[in-house]
Structure formats: structure tokens, C-alpha cells
Amino acid sequence: MKKIIRQLSGAVLFFCLLQPVKAQLTVTGQIRTRTEFRDGVGTLKPATNNAAFFTSQRSRLTFNYKMNHIIFQTSLQDIRVWGQDASTISNADGSKLGVHEAWAEIALANKKDTSFTHSAVDYFGVKIGRQELLYDDSRLLGNLDWLQQARRHDAIVFKLLNKGWQADMGFAFNQNTDAFNYNGTFYTPANVSPYVKDSRGNLAATPAAFIPLSNAAGLSSKTGSPSLQANPSTNGLYQDYKAMQFLYVAKTFNKTKLTGLVLADHFGKYINDSVKNIAGSDTGYIYGRRFNQKGVNSRVTTGILLNSILDKNKAFALTAGFYYQAGKDRDAQKISAYTSTVSLAYTKNKFTYTAGWDYVSGNDAFSSSTTNHRFDPLYGTPHKFWGLMDYFYVATGSPTGGLSNPFAKVKYNSAAKRFTAALDYHYFSLAKDQKNTAGTAINKYLGSEFDLVTTYALNKVTTLEYGFSVMAATKSMEYAKNITPNSAKLTGTWTYLMITIKPEFLFK
């Protein structure tokens, strides 16, 4: 990794030195370590299990080069858990180096740039390559920066600015290979291990265009039928989109910003399949989904978000938004779902007080409707909205019955903003009724979460962050998370210490 970084930085620096004086190169590094103690994070902890303790690290190096009508950026990152690799590894272990970003933005018109003899709009450009899609409050499109690996897309985005208006139009099309002997555009939407265990526990090669089930037997623990996982999931899990298009429009009126989003994402069709695996005298089966079917399941999400300063002293700020989903979900089920948010913030002296309510629609277990009413928050940053312990709409699944989340927050900023402290409260309940094993409705109240986060800027490049969270769940949370009743610890805790070092090595 060090050799690759030295070669890349040397090449970029040499190229920069050959350019006119107006060229600008910035090289930024980041080391971010996070030590965590987990005792019921993401889902309730089985009563017989022990807490987890570990340190993860992100190492990132970002090159940003600007000249004339172009911006070029590449971000290399290495993500790992301390001790994940032996102190000495062999070549067979492979490389852990990844490219988080690699994009270029070409300016086609810019009134602020005198090199353009004529520009009909304030700015028009195109951004091509691997990039973060970060809009508004990251509710539906965000970089998910809390995760060490973060989130990015391979896409092309056209960007327009003119007289207070902003319009971005993006396109993405995913494919697994460019091999000559590969026909069609079938897409296996996940990073799949090359090996999998069959129903008898024998190790076998993963079949082509195949996503295996999560357990060796290939059966859901409750239904006994093929299932990828017990809990419903969001797009960030096992199935990436085949194609995506979006249009984002924003307009600022005095102290009010109104934004609109229309996003269409399309998912490859699949069939449930099984493959026989013969290992010696033993015969087992590999169950899963085979993504070699023609056509896609298309879904459209559209909505608006309002951010407004309500008074001349900038003490009161209102946020309100509504988004609706229609079409078909990735499993070919008709979808009609929505989410809404409203919050009011008041700032006085060094404190900001916020109260609000998020509502995410779900399915009613007592309804005979075959339409999916469970809203999927697309490619946003759930960690920011629905509790720092990540019980909802992240990698541990999301409640079938949706989510109702009134919340209250208070934040303190020191005069120089060197120290901050924030305390959040979330009241979690199901949006729609769910039933227990006896067929009767469960209590909608799932639990309450308290999140405390403090940050301190040690110097210009180093920030310390400490967090402590508590989840006080009810027995209804066991049903919502598909856990055997009376088998889990209902109180979960989490604490972490994160150190971020972000120096700027070169600025020309």
C-alpha cells in the first residue's frame, strides 16, 4: 500500500508542477480509529452472550487537483479491525486497499471563470466516476461517513447552478464484468464469497450469478422456507441496484431552501434456486437467488424537503419533508409507501434545542393487502436519524411495521466550537400493528434510546469524540427484530472513543 501511495502522489505532484500557476493540488490524509464496547448494538443481545470490544480503523489519502476547467479527485482508503490480519501475511491473503473515490468534474460553463468567453448559466458541469452522492440532510442520499468504509456510487452527474437554482441529474448502471465471453447485462448485486457451505455443511464453490442464503441449511428459522435473512432489509444490504437515475432540484428564497428529489432505482430479477453439491459420499444443496433473469423491478421515490429560518435573529429553524415510493420493490412486490419528518430547532447563546417527529410507513400484520407499504430510506445515513445504536434501517434490518419516532435533542457548542456536547432522546414505536405468535396485536412501543456524544478539537488536525448510548427496549422489540421471545436482554449499552487525525500534507 505504501508503495502504491508513493507512486501515485509522486505522479500527481509531477503532473501538477508541469501545469500553469493557476493549478492547485491538495493532498489530505485521514487516520480514524474507533474503539467500541458493544453490549446490545443494532439488535437485542441474547441473554447468554457476552459483550464485544474492538478497535476499527480507516486510513484514507485524498488527492484533489484543480486546473482551468477541471477538478480531479481520488480517495484511497484501507478499512480494517485491529488484529484482523496476522502480523505477517502472505500474498495469498490479498490486498485490503480500496478506492473510495475516483472522479473528475469538467466545467462546461462558468460565469466566474474569465476563460469562458460566453456562459449562458452561472455554472454547468459534469462529474464522472466513483463519487459520494450527498444531498440535503443525507436522509435519502448520503455518504454514510459514520461507517468506516462509507458509501459511494459509480455514476455520472450533470450539475447546473443558475440564479439561485440548483439542478443535479445523475445516472448509474452496474455490471459485474467486461469479459468477452459474458453475454447480456445480468447483474449479481452483491459482493459474494467464492465459497459457500451447502445444507450438509460441505464447502463448495458459489454458483455463478448466485447469492446464497444466509444459513447453511438455506431455511428460515421460523417458516422453514428459503429466505435470505429473517429481517426485512434496506438497500445497503445484500442487493444493490442494477441502474439508477435521479433529479435533484433546489431553490433558495431569502432564508428558506426548498428541495425536490425524484429517484428511480431498478433491481435485477431473480428466481429462487437450489444447486446440488456432491462431496464424496455426501449430497447437499446450496439454496439462494439466481440473478440471470431478463428485466428489472423498478421503483420511484419522490418528495420535497423544506429548511427555513423563521426569524431575523436566526433563533428558530424549521425542517419539514415528505417522500413517497411507488412501483415495485426489489422482490417484485407492488409498493406504496411514504416517510415524513418535521422538527423545530431553537438556538440561544451556546445551546440548540430541537424537537421533532419522524414517521416511516410499514405493513399492517392484520391487513390482507398484498401491497408493500414499508418505506425504504434508499441510500441515506440512518445512523444520523433513528438512534446512534443503529436498531433501524441499517445492516440489522428494519421493522416490518415501520417506525414512529418522536425525538428531542439538546446540543452545546463552546464559543470557539472547540468542544461540543449533545444529548438525544428517541421514543421508538411501530407505525402499524404487528402480531405475536398467538396472533394477537403486540404493544407498538418498542423502547427508548438515549445518546450522548461529546467532541473536543485537540488541535487543528486532531479531534476526539466520545459517545455513550443506552437502549431501554420492551418485549415488543423482540418481535420487531424477529428474536425468540424472552431470550434477549432488553437493555443495551454502547460506548466508543474515536480519534480522527486529518492533516493536509500539500497545498499548492
Summary of the structure (lengths in Angstrom):
residues: 508
radius of gyration: 24.6
end to end distance: 24.6
largest distance: 79.6
contacts: 1538
relative contact order: 0.13
helix: 5%
strand: 52%
